[in-house]
Amino acid sequence: MAKSKHYKMGVGIYYFNIKSGIQNIVISRAAKIDAINTFLMYKKVGKDAEWLGCWDGKRFQESTAPNLKDY
């Protein structure tokens, strides 16, 4: 049985996952540039990171992953 989330996603917050073994760690940042820099740092060190995007209350917007060449 899947464990339920113990947090609520904030509207206008950027999210991404870090896959670590059997765990998925959800990381959030309020500012887009901070979220992109953190996401790219994890990718640069070889972590399996998945960009989710900006939560609008119902679904993720801006869900295309940032590219290291663009920043």
Backbone hydrogen bonds, N-H to C=O, Kabsch-Sander energy under -0.5 kcal/mol:
donor,donor_aa,acceptor,acceptor_aa,energy
12,G,55,W,-3.4
13,I,10,G,-1.4
14,Y,29,R,-2.6
15,Y,53,G,-2.7
16,F,27,I,-2.0
17,N,50,E,-3.0
18,I,25,I,-2.4
19,K,48,D,-2.9
20,S,18,I,-0.7
20,S,23,Q,-2.8
23,Q,20,S,-2.2
25,I,18,I,-2.9
25,I,23,Q,-0.5
26,V,24,N,-0.6
27,I,16,F,-3.1
27,I,25,I,-0.5
29,R,14,Y,-2.2
35,A,31,A,-2.1
36,I,32,K,-2.6
37,N,33,I,-2.4
38,T,34,D,-2.3
39,F,35,A,-2.5
40,L,36,I,-2.7
41,M,37,N,-1.8
42,Y,38,T,-2.1
43,K,39,F,-2.2
44,K,40,L,-2.4
45,V,41,M,-1.6
46,G,43,K,-1.2
47,K,42,Y,-2.4
48,D,19,K,-0.6
49,A,47,K,-1.3
50,E,17,N,-2.6
52,L,15,Y,-1.9
53,G,15,Y,-2.0
54,C,61,Q,-2.8
55,W,13,I,-2.3
55,W,53,G,-0.5
56,D,59,R,-2.2
61,Q,54,C,-3.6
70,D,67,N,-1.1
71,Y,67,N,-0.6
71,Y,68,L,-0.8
